[in-house]
Every structure is written in structure tokens, then in C-alpha cells.
Amino acid sequence: MPSAKPPSSPPDPARLFIALWPDEQVRSALLSWQDAVRWPKGARLAAPAGLHLTLHFIGAVPRSRLPELATGLAVSPVPPFELVLDEFAVWRQGVAVLQRSAPAPEALATLHGRLADALRALALSVESRPFRPHVTFARHGQGAALTEAPAPVTWACSGGHVLAESAAGYRVLHRFGPA
């Protein structure tokens, strides 16, 4: 009789990022944009449950540091703000996104800056490129074309954020601030 295989533990280190995580109404609006694109053969679409707006990519961190990150990333809250995503684009290397046509709201820029300071205090690196708020719809999207633009996505953000990991799909590890 074969023995039961014990469940595998998550990989160490964890591959982490900080993000805004949409509620179901916002996720549905994002999906209407993703569905309005004619995708080229070979495009790798983001799974609906994984759509999010990355604030900072952290990268590989030992799981033993997760409690420290949960404490260190609890930055001073920002007031709720509205985020409007209204422009489809395909960036270099074929990354297809929904982005803002206007500058980031001040509260979002403040949250991004506070989290950058917190990452530095945790001795973690912070990307030097300018912050461009967006939701990634697909990789290998060269040649993708929007067939018809749906209504802009209006995302009422509470000022909170999540610590998440990308291993086999995305998984929220910790929530900060209002849900």
C-alpha cells in the first residue's frame, strides 16, 4: 500500500511584493478591459484572481523574515483616494497593462514613498525607476490591440495595501490598513 505523501511546504525564500488588491467590483471592471483586447497568439494572460496593482516588488526573502516584514510595512496610513485606470498600453518586452492617463493621486504617491522608506529600513532594495501605477494584463502581448475601450476603472482605495507572494499563482500573506 503506498504511503501518503506529506504536503509540500512553500518554497523558501518567498518571492514577495506589496500591492493594492482589488475588490470583486474593481476586479470585474479590470476583466472587462482584459476581455476587450485582441490578444496575439502566445500572450500569457494574468489570471483574474491575480490582478493587482504592484506598489513595490521586493523579490526573494527568507520566510523567517515574514513577521519582521509584517511589522515593518505597517506604515502610517494615507487617506482614502480614488484611482482611475483608463489607458491600455503595451510596454517594452510585451507587457500589456491598464494604466492611468493622468499623474498618480497624491495619496498613492505618498503611500508608495512611505513603503519605499519602510523597505529601506528593513534593508531591502527599492527600485529606482519612476512609479507608474498600472495593472498587468499579460506578458508576451506584443501586437495586442484594444477592440473597444470600456468605461474607465474607478478604484476607491481605502489607503490599505497587502504583502503578497508569487509562487504558484498569487497569495495575500498580510493586509495593512482598511480593507
PyMOL commands that set and color helices and strands:
alter all, ss='L'
color gray80, all
select helices_A, chain A and resi 24-35+48-50+63-72+92-94+106-121
alter helices_A, ss='H'
color red, helices_A
select strands_A, chain A and resi 14-20+37-38+44-45+53-61+81-85+87-90+96-99+134-139+145-146+153-157+161-166+170-176
alter strands_A, ss='S'
color yellow, strands_A
deselect
rebuild
show_as cartoon
